Amino acid sequence: MKTDTIAAIATAMTASGIGIVRISGDEAFDVIDRIYRSKNGKKVLSKEPSHTIHYGYIMDGDEMIDEVMVLLMKAPNSYTREDTIEIDCHGGVLVMRRILETVLKYGARPAEPGEFTKRAFLNGRIDLSQAESVIDIIQSKNDFALKSSISQLNGALTDKIRAIRAKIIHEIAFIESALDDPEHISIDGYGEKLEKIVEEIQTELEKMIRSSENGSILKEGINTVIVGKPNAGKSSLLNVLVGKERAIVTDIAGTTRDVLEEQINLNGISLNIIDTAGIRNTEDVVEKIGVDKAKQYLGDADLVIYVVDSSTALDENDEEIIAMLADKKAVVLLNKSDLAAVTTVDDLAKRLDQKIIPVSTKENTGIEEFENTIKDMFFHGQLSFNDEIYITNIRHKNLLSEAHESLKMVEQSIADGMPEDFYSIDLMNAYESLGNIIGEAVDDDLVNEIFSKFCMGK
C-alpha cells in the first residue's frame, strides 16, 4: 500500500547540542536526494545501503541550511516499517525549523501527533498496547513506571493477552465444531471441563485487574498529604523531601494557611505531596479554611504522613487526627527526635496501628527508613518486572473487566445447564474484549484518539 511521506522534528524545540528531523514514507529517499549534498557532491543516498550514516549538508537549491549526519533505514527494517530518514542537525530552534521547511518544500507533508508510532501500529510492527507504552515511556515520572512501560513495549502484556485469547478461541472452535458435527464430536461432560478452564483464565484476569492499583501508582504517583498540629514540622519535612526551601518555616503556629503541592521522587517512587495547614481548633477565619482543606485532603489521599512533635504532649487536636486515620494508609513520623521526648513511640502505639518512625527534619535522620516503609506499603517490597505485569492504562483495565464479566456469564450458563451455544457467545465477547487491548478489530476513531495524545515527531 502506497503511503504519503511525512516529516516532523523529533526532538524538543529548544536550544540543544543536536536536533533530529524524521522523514517516513514511500518518497523519503526521493526527498532526501533532492536536499542532501555530500562533501564531494557525488553521493546519492537512495543508492546507499540501509542502516548507514552519511556526513554532508542540507541544501535548499544553492543555499546551505546546515551541516548534518543522515541516518538511512530502508523498509521494512525501520520503526514505521517504511523507508525512514533521520537528519541529525545542530539543535537550534531556527535551524531545525529551516530543515523541516526544506523537507516539506521538496515533497513531504507535516506529520500529525503520534503519526510515526501510528504507522508502526498500522504496519504491524507493534500492537496497540505496545504503542500506548511508547507514550508512557516518554511521560514516565519514576524508575518503576519506566521499567513497567519498557516491559510492555517489549511485549509482556501482548504475550499474556495472546496466550489467554488462544485458550478461549480453542474452546470456541471446539464448541462450534461439536455443534456442526454432533455425530463425531461428543460434548458430554464438556461443561465441567470448560468451567475449570474458565476459572484458570479468571484467576489470570483478576491478577492483572488487581495490579492496576499498583499500576496507577506507578504511572501517576502516590497522592500524599502531610498532616499534623501547627509547628509539628510538616513544612520542614516537605523542605527535606523536596530538597529546597519550598515552604516557609517559622516558630509561629499557623504559618501554613493554604496547601502547598510538590512532586518528589523517593527511590524511584513518585509522591504527589500536599503540605496542609496545621489541624487545630481556631477562631481565625482564614486559618480555619486551611484546616478544613487539610481534613478534606486527608480523606482523599492514598497516603497520609502524620507528623507529631515529640517534644510536646498529645492533645485533643492529635486525638482528632488519630480518629481520621482509622482506615487510612498512613505513616506516623515522630519528629524532633533530637530533642527531649515528651511523646514517645509507645504513647502513639497505644493509639495507632500504623508504622511509627522517629525522625528529625533538623538533622535529617529517619528519612531513609520512611522511604523504605512507603515502598513496602505500596509495592510489598522491590518490584520485579521479569514476569510481573502491571496494568497502568485505564483502557486496558476496563477491557480486562469486560472480559472478566463475560467469563462470569459463561460460568453462570454452565451452572444453569444452558445449551453450549450460550457458552460460545460469551466466550467470543471475552475474546473480543481482550483483542481490543492489543488493537485487533478496534475502530479508527479509537486509534485516532489514542495517537492524538502523542507528541509531534513520535
C-alpha positions in Angstrom: 0.0 0.0 0.0 1.5 3.3 -1.0 1.7 5.9 1.7 2.4 9.6 1.6 5.6 10.8 3.1 5.5 12.6 6.5 8.1 14.6 8.4 8.5 16.2 11.8 11.0 17.5 14.3 11.6 14.6 16.7 13.5 16.4 19.4 12.4 19.2 21.8 12.1 22.6 20.3 14.8 24.2 22.4 18.5 25.1 22.1 20.5 21.9 22.4 23.5 20.1 21.1 21.6 18.1 18.5 18.2 18.1 16.8 16.6 15.4 14.7 14.2 15.7 11.8 12.5 12.5 10.9 11.0 11.5 7.5 9.0 8.4 6.7 7.1 7.1 3.7 7.5 5.9 0.1 9.2 9.0 -1.1 11.5 9.6 1.9 14.6 8.8 -0.2 13.4 10.9 -3.1 13.1 13.8 -0.7 16.5 13.4 0.9 18.1 13.0 -2.6 16.7 16.4 -3.5 18.1 18.3 -0.5 21.3 16.3 0.6 24.7 17.0 -0.8 27.8 15.1 0.3 31.1 16.8 0.9 32.3 15.9 -2.7 28.8 16.4 -4.1 28.6 13.0 -5.7 26.8 10.7 -3.2 23.1 9.7 -3.9 21.6 8.4 -0.6 18.9 6.3 -2.2 21.7 4.1 -3.7 23.4 3.7 -0.3 22.9 0.6 1.9 20.3 0.7 4.7 21.3 1.5 8.3 24.3 3.6 7.3 25.1 7.2 8.4 26.3 9.8 6.0 28.0 13.2 6.6 27.1 16.2 4.4 24.8 19.2 4.0 21.1 20.0 3.7 20.6 22.3 0.8 17.7 24.4 -0.5 18.8 24.8 -4.0 22.2 26.5 -3.8 21.7 27.6 -0.2 23.3 25.5 2.5 21.0 25.2 5.6 23.2 23.1 7.9 26.0 20.6 8.2 24.4 17.2 9.1 24.6 13.5 9.6 21.9 11.5 7.8 20.7 8.0 9.0 19.2 5.7 6.4 16.7 3.0 7.2 15.0 1.2 4.4 11.7 -0.6 4.7 10.7 -2.9 6.4 13.6 -2.5 8.8 12.6 0.7 10.5 10.4 2.0 13.3 7.5 2.6 10.9 8.3 -0.3 8.5 8.5 2.3 5.8 11.6 4.0 4.3 12.8 6.3 7.0 15.4 9.1 7.1 16.7 10.8 10.2 18.6 14.0 9.8 20.8 14.8 12.8 21.5 18.6 12.7 22.5 21.3 15.1 20.0 21.7 17.9 19.0 25.3 17.4 15.2 26.0 17.1 15.7 28.1 13.9 17.9 25.6 12.1 15.6 22.7 12.9 12.6 24.6 11.6 14.6 25.6 8.4 15.5 21.9 7.7 11.9 20.8 8.3 10.6 23.6 6.0 13.1 22.4 3.3 12.0 18.8 3.7 8.3 19.8 3.3 9.2 22.0 0.4 10.7 19.1 -1.5 7.9 16.5 -1.1 6.9 15.6 2.4 3.9 16.8 4.5 3.8 17.6 8.2 3.2 14.6 10.4 0.3 14.5 12.8 0.9 13.9 16.5 2.0 10.3 17.0 1.8 9.5 13.3 5.1 7.7 13.2 4.1 5.4 16.0 0.6 5.1 14.4 2.2 3.8 11.2 4.3 1.4 13.2 1.0 0.0 14.6 -0.9 0.0 11.3 2.0 -1.7 9.6 2.1 -4.5 12.2 5.4 -3.7 13.8 3.8 -3.2 17.2 0.3 -3.7 18.6 -1.9 -1.1 20.2 -0.8 -1.8 23.8 2.9 -1.5 22.8 2.1 1.7 21.0 0.5 3.1 24.2 3.5 2.1 26.2 5.6 4.4 24.0 3.9 7.5 25.3 4.1 6.0 28.8 7.8 5.8 28.4 8.0 9.4 27.3 5.9 10.5 30.3 7.4 8.3 32.9 7.8 10.1 36.2 9.9 7.5 38.1 12.1 4.4 37.6 9.3 1.9 38.3 7.0 3.5 35.8 9.8 3.5 33.2 10.6 -0.2 33.8 6.9 -1.2 33.6 6.4 0.7 30.3 9.5 -0.8 28.8 8.3 -4.2 29.8 5.0 -3.6 28.0 6.8 -2.2 24.9 8.8 -5.4 24.8 5.6 -7.4 24.6 5.0 -8.7 28.2 1.3 -7.7 28.1 0.9 -8.6 24.5 2.2 -12.2 25.1 -0.1 -12.6 28.1 -3.2 -11.4 26.3 -2.5 -13.6 23.2 -1.9 -16.7 25.4 -5.3 -16.1 27.1 -7.1 -15.5 23.8 -5.6 -18.7 22.4 -7.2 -20.7 25.2 -10.5 -19.0 24.6 -10.6 -19.4 20.8 -9.6 -23.1 21.2 -12.8 -23.7 23.3 -14.9 -21.6 20.9 -13.7 -23.7 18.0 -14.4 -26.9 19.8 -18.0 -25.9 20.7 -18.7 -24.8 17.1 -17.2 -28.0 15.7 -19.2 -30.1 18.1 -22.5 -28.3 17.2 -21.8 -28.7 13.5 -20.8 -32.4 13.8 -22.5 -33.9 16.9 -22.2 -37.5 15.5 -18.4 -37.4 15.7 -17.7 -34.9 18.4 -19.2 -35.5 21.9 -19.8 -32.7 24.3 -20.9 -34.9 27.2 -19.4 -33.5 30.4 -17.8 -30.6 28.5 -19.4 -28.0 30.8 -17.3 -29.3 33.8 -14.1 -29.2 31.7 -14.8 -25.7 30.4 -15.6 -24.5 33.9 -12.1 -25.4 35.1 -10.5 -23.7 32.1 -12.6 -20.5 32.6 -11.7 -20.5 36.3 -8.0 -20.6 35.4 -8.4 -17.7 33.0 -10.5 -15.7 35.5 -7.6 -16.1 38.0 -5.2 -14.6 35.5 -7.5 -11.7 34.6 -8.2 -11.0 38.3 -4.5 -10.8 39.0 -4.0 -8.3 36.2 -7.0 -6.2 37.2 -5.7 -6.1 40.8 -2.3 -4.9 39.6 -4.0 -1.8 38.2 -3.9 -0.3 41.7 -0.2 -0.5 41.8 -0.1 0.4 38.1 -1.9 3.6 38.7 0.6 4.5 41.5 3.5 3.6 39.2 2.2 5.9 36.5 0.6 8.8 38.3 2.4 8.7 41.7 1.1 8.3 45.3 -1.3 11.1 46.3 0.2 12.1 49.7 -0.9 14.6 52.3 1.1 15.8 55.3 -1.0 16.5 58.4 -0.3 17.3 62.0 -0.8 20.1 64.5 0.8 23.5 63.9 4.5 23.6 64.4 4.9 19.8 64.3 7.4 20.1 61.5 5.2 19.5 58.4 6.7 22.2 56.3 10.2 21.3 57.4 9.5 17.7 56.3 8.3 19.0 52.9 11.5 21.0 52.5 13.7 18.0 53.4 11.9 15.8 50.9 11.9 18.4 48.1 15.5 19.3 48.8 14.9 23.0 48.9 13.1 25.7 50.9 9.7 25.2 49.3 7.6 26.0 52.4 8.0 28.9 54.9 9.2 27.6 58.3 8.8 29.7 61.5 8.2 29.1 65.2 4.8 30.8 64.8 1.9 28.4 64.9 -0.4 28.6 61.9 2.2 29.8 59.4 0.9 27.5 56.7 -2.6 28.5 55.9 -3.1 27.2 52.4 -1.9 24.0 50.7 1.5 23.6 49.0 1.8 20.9 46.3 5.0 19.3 45.1 6.0 16.1 43.3 9.1 14.3 44.5 10.9 11.1 43.7 11.8 8.7 46.5 13.9 5.8 45.4 12.0 5.6 42.1 8.6 6.2 43.6 6.7 9.4 42.8 4.9 11.2 45.7 2.4 13.9 44.8 2.8 15.7 48.2 0.4 18.2 49.7 1.5 20.1 52.8 -1.5 21.4 54.7 -2.4 23.8 57.4 -1.9 22.6 61.0 -5.0 20.9 62.3 -6.3 22.6 65.4 -9.4 24.4 66.7 -9.1 28.1 65.8 -11.2 31.3 65.6 -9.1 32.7 62.8 -11.3 32.6 59.7 -8.5 32.2 57.2 -6.7 29.6 59.2 -10.0 27.7 59.7 -10.4 27.5 55.9 -6.9 26.0 55.7 -7.7 23.5 58.4 -10.9 22.4 56.7 -8.9 21.9 53.4 -6.4 19.8 55.3 -9.2 17.4 56.6 -10.6 17.2 53.1 -7.3 16.3 51.5 -6.7 13.7 54.3 -9.9 11.9 53.4 -9.0 11.7 49.7 -5.3 10.8 50.0 -3.6 7.5 49.0 -1.1 8.1 51.8 -1.2 10.2 54.9 2.0 11.4 56.6 1.1 12.3 60.2 3.8 14.4 61.7 3.9 14.5 65.5 6.0 16.8 67.7 7.8 14.5 70.1 8.7 17.5 72.3 5.1 18.3 73.2 2.3 16.3 74.7 -0.6 14.8 72.7 -3.8 16.9 72.9 -7.4 17.0 71.6 -6.1 18.1 68.1 -3.9 14.9 67.9 -6.9 12.8 69.0 -9.0 14.2 66.2 -6.3 13.5 63.6 -5.8 10.0 65.0 -9.5 9.3 64.7 -9.4 10.3 61.0 -6.5 7.8 60.3 -8.5 4.8 61.3 -9.0 3.3 57.8 -6.2 5.1 56.0 -2.8 4.1 54.8 -0.6 6.3 56.9 3.0 6.7 58.2 3.5 8.4 61.6 6.6 10.5 61.8 7.6 11.3 65.4 9.5 14.5 64.6 12.1 16.4 66.7 13.7 13.2 67.9 16.8 15.3 68.5 15.0 17.0 71.5 14.0 15.6 74.9 10.9 13.3 74.3 7.6 14.2 75.9 5.6 12.0 73.5 7.2 8.6 72.7 6.7 5.8 70.2 4.9 3.8 72.9 2.5 6.6 73.5 1.5 6.6 69.9 1.5 2.8 69.5 -1.3 2.7 72.1 -3.5 4.8 69.9 -2.4 3.9 66.3 -1.9 0.7 64.2 0.2 2.5 61.6 4.0 2.4 61.3 5.7 4.9 63.7 9.2 6.3 62.7 11.3 8.6 64.9 12.7 11.4 62.7 14.4 14.7 62.9 13.9 17.1 60.0 16.5 19.3 61.5 19.2 16.6 61.5 17.7 14.7 58.5 17.5 11.4 60.4 14.9 8.6 59.9 14.1 9.7 56.3 15.7 6.6 54.7 13.5 4.3 56.9 10.5 6.4 55.9 11.3 6.0 52.2 11.6 2.2 52.5 8.4 2.0 54.5 6.5 3.6 51.7 7.9 1.2 49.2 6.9 -1.7 51.3 3.4 -0.4 52.0 2.5 0.1 48.3 4.6 -2.5 46.5 5.3 -5.2 49.1 9.0 -4.7 48.6 11.1 -4.4 45.5 9.0 -4.6 42.3 10.0 -7.3 39.7 9.5 -6.8 36.0 10.8 -10.3 34.9 7.3 -11.9 34.8 5.0 -9.4 36.6 2.6 -7.3 34.5 1.3 -4.1 36.0 -1.8 -2.6 34.3 -1.1 1.2 34.0 -3.7 2.0 31.4 -7.4 2.6 32.4 -8.5 1.4 28.9 -6.8 -1.9 29.4 -8.3 -2.3 32.9 -11.8 -1.6 31.6 -11.4 -4.2 28.8 -10.0 -6.8 31.2 -13.0 -6.2 33.4 -15.3 -6.6 30.4 -13.7 -9.9 29.6 -13.9 -11.0 33.2 -17.7 -10.2 33.3 -18.2 -12.2 30.0 -16.5 -15.2 31.5 -18.6 -14.9 34.7 -21.6 -15.3 32.4 -20.1 -18.4 30.9 -19.8 -19.8 34.4 -23.4 -18.9 35.1 -24.6 -20.6 31.9 -22.7 -23.7 32.9 -24.3 -23.6 36.4 -27.8 -23.1 34.9 -27.3 -26.0 32.4 -27.7 -23.8 29.4 -27.0 -25.1 25.8 -23.4 -25.0 24.7 -24.0 -22.2 22.1 -24.6 -19.8 25.0 -21.1 -20.6 26.2 -19.7 -19.7 22.8 -21.4 -16.3 22.7 -19.9 -15.1 26.0 -16.5 -16.7 25.2 -16.4 -14.7 22.0 -17.3 -11.5 23.9 -14.4 -12.1 26.2 -12.1 -12.9 23.3 -13.0 -9.6 21.5 -12.6 -7.5 24.7 -9.1 -8.9 25.1 -8.4 -8.3 21.4 -9.3 -4.6 21.8 -6.3 -4.3 24.2 -3.8 -5.2 21.6 -5.7 -3.4 18.8 -7.5 -6.2 17.0 -10.8 -5.0 15.5 -10.6 -1.5 17.1 -12.3 1.3 15.2 -10.5 4.2 13.5 -11.9 6.7 16.0 -10.3 5.0 18.9 -7.0 4.7 17.1 -7.0 8.3 16.2 -7.9 9.3 19.8 -5.0 7.3 21.2 -2.4 8.7 18.9 -3.6 12.3 19.1 -2.2 12.3 22.6 1.4 11.7 21.4 3.9 14.4 20.9 4.8 15.6 17.4 7.6 13.7 15.8 6.8 10.4 17.6 
